[in-house]
Amino acid sequence: MLRRLHSILAVPDDHPQGGLLSVYLLTMVGAVFGGIYLGMPALMAIPAVVAVVWLSAMDIRKTFLLMLVSIPLSMELDLPGGFATDLPSEQFMWLLTLVGSGWFLRNWRTIDTQFLRHPITLALLAHLAWIVITTITSQHFYISFKYLLAKVWYLIVLYFLAARFLQEERDFKNLLWCFFLPLLFAVLTVIVRHAARGFSFEEVGYVMGPFFRNHVMYACLLAVFLPFVWYGAYWYRRWSGRWLLLVLGILVLLVGINFAYTRAAYVALVGAIGIYWVVRYRLLKAALVAVALGVVMFVGFVGTRDNWLQFTPNYERTVTHKRFDRLLDATIKLEDISTMERVYRWVAASYMMQERPYTGFGPATFYTFYKNYTVTSFKTYVSDNPERSGIHNYFLMVAVEQGLPGLVIFLLFCVIVMLKGERIYHRTKEAWKRRVLLASLLCFMLTLLLMLMNDLLETDKIGALFFMSTAILVNMDLQSRDNKTLSSAST
């Protein structure tokens, strides 16, 4: 009977796992026909799920790489009960969280405690601990608890597991190609669809599906991943096949950013050049002090003598623009509806912070409560907010939802990463490591720059790059310390 089954399924009799393979093939065939017969396409995914679970048990690193491949192609899916997920990237994260936690419990004695004791890791854990506290004190515990769970598996997979799987040169090449190739496919899909509509500014939102929520998310992702592609090209001989593909990819990403008509992404490209020179000439401390002084002066100006009322929009003239040149002109005149809608929510955020300055309203609760704190004179045509979007400034969002202590902890984490990154870059001598460091630091800092006008960190695409870049910087710091110790010992 077993031999007949093997012959039907074309499984060799001497296969070491012949019985198991036959059962799997039968399951696959049954799932396909069952899905077709019952009209339930989800059944067809059962064989893939079984294969991925088995792969995770055998080699968790390969599942991690599969997750990287899935991130650029993931699609948002609304579920019953107010849940939403990114399919299939978040399902990979769930699986990796379970398998990774089991691996940690089994091998905790072999864990390098230097990574856990690193200042960046401690700052990130402090940030997570404060999220736990503000979840307990949240004004809407259910929403905040869902946010906390998502944050936990993001950090387990994209920071702690990433730190284990991104240590050697081949690991960074895997990261580059596993993310770059599917992203290139997604971008080319958007460009072709957009070209069919004449690269119309009015149609830019429509052509983003199904891989991207909107054109802002799309353009910002291309901007923060561009440093990895740019420095990845240095790994390969000029005019070789892989070098040409990466150079072509750079051009495609730039074309994608150009026709996304996203002002923040344009600013990020210019900002990347400035960040590069700031890091190269060790000017980061001075730059951070200048930024801090600028923010204090602006907040002081806005907060005195009701100067904030000068930003009140003209309701009749603040409208949606169908041409990009008119949008830019409206932005300068403070008549762009998207910019002024941000101001509408920022004003509400200032009142919310005054009411709950210490623990905030709770993670992910801004949308639930902000309309009670809005000022009518700042209202725009889109203030009804049917898409349930957030505050469009991540730092303000942290202050509102986690209180001012939460904002201080998050800013401290960001400052430590940036200053450590600059120091590690100048301490590292190997050329390929310096390129990886610079790409990671640029990715991290560009994300912070973009978060001044957008909420990006809780998205699987940009959030993944943000936390993996942080893990890479910690690994490089530990390796440079070890190399320095070995060099001193040999001397």
C-alpha positions in Angstrom: 0.0 0.0 0.0 2.8 2.4 1.0 4.7 1.6 -2.2 1.7 2.2 -4.4 1.1 5.5 -2.7 4.8 6.4 -3.3 4.5 5.5 -7.0 1.3 7.6 -7.4 2.9 10.6 -5.8 6.3 10.0 -7.5 8.1 9.7 -4.2 11.2 7.4 -4.4 10.9 4.3 -2.2 14.3 4.9 -0.6 13.5 8.5 0.4 14.5 8.9 4.1 11.2 10.9 4.8 9.1 9.2 2.2 6.1 8.5 4.4 6.0 12.0 5.7 6.5 13.5 2.2 3.6 11.4 0.9 1.3 12.6 3.7 2.3 16.2 3.0 1.6 15.8 -0.8 -1.8 14.2 0.0 -2.6 17.1 2.3 -1.6 19.6 -0.4 -3.8 17.9 -3.0 -6.7 17.7 -0.6 -6.4 21.3 0.4 -6.4 22.5 -3.2 -9.4 20.4 -4.2 -11.2 21.1 -0.9 -10.7 24.8 -1.3 -12.1 24.7 -4.9 -15.0 22.5 -4.0 -16.1 24.3 -0.9 -15.3 27.8 -2.3 -12.9 28.5 0.5 -9.6 29.7 -1.0 -8.0 29.9 2.5 -7.9 26.1 2.6 -5.3 26.2 -0.2 -2.9 28.0 2.2 -2.7 25.0 4.6 0.2 23.3 2.8 2.2 26.5 2.7 1.5 27.1 6.4 2.6 23.5 7.3 5.8 23.9 5.2 6.7 27.2 6.9 6.1 25.8 10.4 8.3 22.8 9.6 11.0 25.0 8.1 10.9 27.2 11.3 11.5 24.1 13.4 14.4 22.9 11.2 16.0 26.3 10.4 14.6 29.5 11.8 17.0 31.6 9.9 15.4 30.7 6.6 12.0 31.6 7.9 13.5 35.0 8.9 14.7 35.5 5.3 11.2 34.5 4.0 9.7 37.2 6.3 12.1 39.8 4.7 10.9 38.7 1.3 7.3 39.1 2.4 7.5 42.6 3.9 7.6 44.7 0.7 4.7 42.6 -0.7 2.6 42.5 2.4 -1.0 43.8 2.2 -3.2 45.3 4.9 -6.2 43.2 5.8 -9.1 44.2 8.1 -10.3 41.4 10.4 -13.5 41.0 12.4 -13.5 42.5 15.9 -11.6 45.7 15.0 -8.4 43.8 14.2 -6.1 44.5 11.3 -3.0 42.7 10.1 -0.3 42.8 7.4 -0.6 39.6 5.3 1.7 37.6 5.3 4.6 39.5 7.0 2.9 39.8 10.4 2.0 36.1 10.4 5.7 35.3 9.9 6.4 37.6 12.9 3.9 35.6 15.0 5.5 32.3 14.1 9.1 33.7 14.6 8.0 35.1 18.0 6.8 31.7 19.1 9.8 29.7 17.7 12.3 32.4 18.7 11.0 32.4 22.3 11.2 28.6 22.5 14.8 28.8 21.2 15.7 31.4 23.7 14.3 29.4 26.6 16.2 26.3 25.4 19.5 28.1 24.8 19.5 31.0 27.2 22.8 30.0 28.7 24.6 30.7 25.4 23.1 34.2 24.9 25.6 37.0 24.6 24.7 39.3 27.5 26.8 42.1 26.0 24.0 42.7 23.6 21.4 42.8 26.3 23.5 45.2 28.4 24.2 47.5 25.5 23.0 51.1 26.1 20.8 51.0 23.0 19.1 47.7 24.1 18.6 49.1 27.6 17.0 52.3 26.2 14.7 50.3 23.9 13.7 48.0 26.8 13.0 51.1 28.9 10.8 52.4 26.1 8.9 49.1 26.0 8.6 49.0 29.8 7.0 52.5 29.8 4.5 51.3 27.1 3.5 48.5 29.5 2.9 51.0 32.3 0.9 53.3 30.0 -1.1 50.4 28.7 -2.1 49.5 32.3 -3.2 53.2 32.9 -4.7 53.5 29.4 -8.1 55.2 29.0 -9.0 52.4 26.6 -7.1 49.3 27.7 -8.3 47.0 24.9 -6.8 49.1 22.1 -3.6 49.8 24.0 -3.2 46.1 24.8 -3.4 45.2 21.1 -0.7 47.8 20.4 1.5 46.4 23.2 1.3 42.9 21.7 2.2 44.1 18.3 5.1 46.1 19.7 6.4 43.0 21.5 6.6 40.8 18.5 8.0 43.6 16.4 10.9 43.9 18.9 11.4 40.2 19.4 11.6 39.5 15.6 13.0 42.8 14.1 15.4 43.6 16.9 16.5 40.6 18.9 16.2 37.9 16.2 17.5 40.3 13.6 20.6 40.9 15.8 21.3 37.2 15.8 20.8 36.8 12.0 22.5 40.0 10.8 26.2 39.7 12.0 28.4 38.7 9.0 28.9 40.1 5.6 26.8 37.4 3.9 23.9 38.2 6.3 23.8 41.8 5.1 23.9 40.7 1.5 20.9 38.4 2.3 19.1 41.3 3.9 19.8 43.5 0.8 18.6 41.0 -1.8 15.6 39.5 0.2 14.2 43.0 0.6 15.4 44.6 -2.6 14.0 42.1 -5.2 10.4 42.0 -4.0 10.5 45.8 -3.5 11.7 46.3 -7.0 8.8 44.2 -8.3 6.3 46.2 -6.2 7.7 49.5 -7.4 7.7 48.5 -11.1 4.1 47.4 -10.6 3.1 50.8 -9.3 5.1 52.6 -12.0 3.5 50.6 -14.8 0.0 51.2 -13.4 0.8 54.9 -12.9 2.2 55.2 -16.4 -1.1 53.9 -17.9 -2.8 56.9 -16.2 -0.2 59.4 -17.5 1.5 59.7 -14.1 -1.4 61.8 -13.0 -1.1 63.4 -9.5 -4.8 62.9 -9.0 -4.5 59.1 -9.6 -1.4 58.6 -7.5 -3.4 57.2 -4.5 -5.3 54.7 -6.7 -2.2 53.0 -8.2 -0.6 52.2 -4.9 -2.7 49.0 -4.2 -2.4 46.3 -3.1 1.1 46.5 -1.6 1.1 50.1 -0.2 -1.5 51.9 2.0 -0.9 55.3 0.3 1.6 57.2 -1.7 3.2 58.7 1.4 4.0 55.2 2.8 5.3 54.1 -0.6 7.6 57.1 -1.1 9.0 57.1 2.4 9.8 53.4 2.2 11.8 53.9 -1.0 13.6 56.8 0.6 14.7 55.0 3.8 15.7 51.8 1.9 17.7 53.7 -0.8 20.9 53.9 1.3 21.0 50.1 1.5 20.8 49.8 -2.3 23.3 52.6 -2.9 26.0 51.2 -0.6 25.1 47.6 -1.6 26.3 48.3 -5.1 29.8 48.7 -3.7 29.9 45.0 -2.9 30.1 44.0 -6.5 32.5 44.6 -9.4 31.5 47.5 -11.6 29.5 46.4 -14.7 28.9 42.9 -13.3 25.3 41.6 -13.5 24.5 42.3 -9.8 26.0 45.7 -9.9 24.0 46.7 -12.9 20.8 45.3 -11.3 21.4 47.4 -8.2 22.2 50.6 -10.2 19.0 50.0 -12.2 17.2 49.5 -8.9 18.5 52.9 -7.7 17.1 54.6 -10.8 13.8 52.8 -10.4 13.5 53.8 -6.7 14.3 57.5 -7.7 11.7 57.4 -10.4 9.2 55.9 -8.0 9.9 58.7 -5.4 9.6 61.3 -8.1 6.2 60.2 -9.3 4.9 59.5 -5.8 4.5 63.3 -5.4 5.3 63.1 -1.7 7.0 66.3 -0.3 8.4 64.5 2.8 10.3 62.0 0.6 11.8 64.8 -1.5 13.0 66.4 1.8 14.4 63.0 2.9 16.6 62.7 -0.2 18.1 66.1 0.4 18.3 65.3 4.1 20.3 62.1 3.4 23.0 64.2 1.8 23.2 66.5 4.8 23.2 63.6 7.3 26.0 62.0 5.4 28.3 65.0 5.8 27.2 65.6 9.4 28.2 62.1 10.3 31.4 62.1 8.2 32.7 65.3 9.9 31.6 64.4 13.4 29.0 67.2 13.6 26.1 65.2 14.9 26.3 66.6 18.5 26.3 70.1 17.3 23.4 69.3 14.8 21.3 67.8 17.6 21.9 70.8 19.9 20.9 73.1 17.0 17.7 71.1 16.4 16.8 71.1 20.1 17.3 74.8 20.3 15.2 75.3 17.2 12.3 73.2 18.6 12.4 75.0 22.0 12.3 78.4 20.3 9.4 77.4 18.0 7.4 75.9 20.9 8.1 79.1 22.9 7.0 81.3 20.1 3.8 79.3 19.4 2.9 79.0 23.1 3.1 82.7 24.0 0.6 85.5 23.4 -1.7 83.2 21.5 0.7 83.2 18.5 -0.6 79.7 17.6 -3.7 81.4 16.3 -1.7 82.8 13.4 -1.7 79.4 11.8 -5.5 79.3 11.6 -6.4 78.2 8.1 -8.9 79.8 5.7 -11.6 77.2 5.6 -12.8 78.1 2.1 -9.4 78.3 0.5 -7.8 75.2 2.2 -8.9 72.6 -0.3 -7.6 69.5 -2.0 -5.4 70.3 -5.1 -5.4 68.2 -8.2 -2.1 69.5 -9.6 1.2 69.0 -7.8 2.6 72.5 -8.6 -0.5 74.1 -7.0 -0.1 71.8 -4.0 3.5 73.1 -3.5 2.3 76.7 -3.8 -0.6 76.1 -1.3 1.9 74.5 1.1 4.0 77.7 1.2 0.9 79.8 1.7 -0.4 77.4 4.5 -3.5 76.6 2.3 -2.7 72.9 1.7 -5.4 70.8 3.2 -3.2 67.9 4.3 -0.7 70.3 6.1 -3.5 72.3 7.8 -5.3 69.1 8.8 -2.1 68.1 10.6 -2.1 71.5 12.4 -5.8 70.8 13.4 -4.7 67.6 15.0 -1.5 69.0 16.6 -3.6 71.7 18.3 -5.8 69.0 19.7 -2.7 67.1 20.8 -1.4 70.1 22.8 -4.7 70.2 24.8 -4.5 66.4 25.3 -0.9 66.6 26.7 -2.0 69.3 29.1 -4.8 67.1 30.5 -2.7 63.9 30.9 1.0 64.9 30.9 2.4 62.0 32.8 1.0 58.7 31.5 -1.0 60.0 28.5 -4.2 58.5 27.2 -2.7 55.1 26.4 -0.9 53.7 23.4 -2.9 53.8 20.1 -5.7 55.8 21.6 -5.2 59.2 19.9 -8.0 58.7 17.3 -10.4 57.6 20.0 -10.2 60.8 22.0 -8.8 63.6 20.0 -12.0 65.0 18.5 -13.1 66.2 22.0 -10.0 68.5 22.1 -10.1 70.0 18.6 -10.4 73.8 18.0 -13.1 74.6 15.4 -11.2 77.5 13.8 -8.6 75.0 12.6 -11.1 72.6 11.1 -10.7 71.6 7.4 -12.9 69.8 4.8 -11.4 66.4 5.8 -11.5 66.8 9.6 -14.2 64.1 9.8 -11.3 61.6 9.2 -13.3 58.7 7.8 -10.0 56.8 7.2 -9.2 56.9 10.9 -5.7 58.2 10.4 -3.5 59.4 13.3 -1.8 62.5 14.4 0.8 62.6 11.6 3.7 63.4 13.9 5.2 60.4 15.8 6.8 62.4 18.5 3.6 64.2 19.4 1.8 60.9 19.3 4.1 59.4 21.8 3.7 62.5 24.1 -0.1 62.2 23.9 -0.4 58.5 24.2 2.5 57.8 26.6 2.9 61.1 28.4 5.9 63.4 28.5 8.1 60.7 30.3 7.4 58.4 27.4 8.5 61.1 24.9 11.7 61.7 26.9 12.5 58.0 27.0 11.9 57.6 23.2 14.0 60.7 22.4 16.8 59.4 24.7 16.7 56.1 22.8 17.0 58.0 19.4 19.8 60.2 20.6 21.8 57.2 22.0 21.4 55.4 18.6 22.6 58.4 16.6 25.6 59.3 18.8 26.7 55.7 19.1 26.2 55.2 15.3 28.5 58.1 14.5 31.1 56.9 17.0 31.0 53.3 15.7 31.4 54.6 12.1 34.6 56.4 12.8 36.0 53.6 14.9 35.4 50.9 12.3 38.2 50.4 9.7 36.8 47.7 7.4 35.3 49.3 4.3 32.2 47.0 4.0 31.3 47.4 7.7 31.5 51.2 7.3 29.1 51.1 4.4 26.7 48.9 6.3 26.9 51.2 9.3 26.3 54.3 7.2 23.3 52.7 5.4 21.8 51.7 8.7 22.4 55.1 10.3 21.0 56.9 7.3 17.9 54.6 7.3 17.4 55.3 11.1 17.8 59.0 10.9 15.7 59.5 7.7 12.9 57.6 9.4 13.1 60.0 12.3 13.0 62.9 9.9 10.0 61.5 8.1 8.2 60.9 11.4 8.0 64.7 12.0 5.1 64.7 9.5 3.9 61.0 9.5 3.2 58.0 11.7 5.5 55.3 10.3 7.0 53.3 13.0 4.1 50.9 13.6 4.0 49.9 9.9 5.6 46.6 9.0 7.6 48.0 6.0 9.3 51.0 7.6 9.2 49.8 11.2 11.1 46.7 10.1 13.9 48.6 8.6 14.0 51.0 11.6 14.5 48.3 14.2 16.8 46.1 12.1 19.0 49.1 11.4 19.2 49.6 15.2 20.2 46.0 15.8 22.9 46.2 13.1 24.4 49.2 14.8 24.6 47.4 18.1 26.2 44.3 16.5 28.8 46.5 14.7 29.6 48.2 18.0 30.2 44.9 19.8 32.3 43.6 16.9 34.4 46.7 16.8 35.0 46.4 20.6 36.0 42.8 20.2 38.4 43.6 17.3 39.9 46.4 19.4 40.4 44.1 22.3 42.0 41.4 20.1 44.3 44.0 18.5 45.4 45.3 21.9 46.1 41.7 23.1 48.1 40.8 20.0 50.1 44.0 20.4 
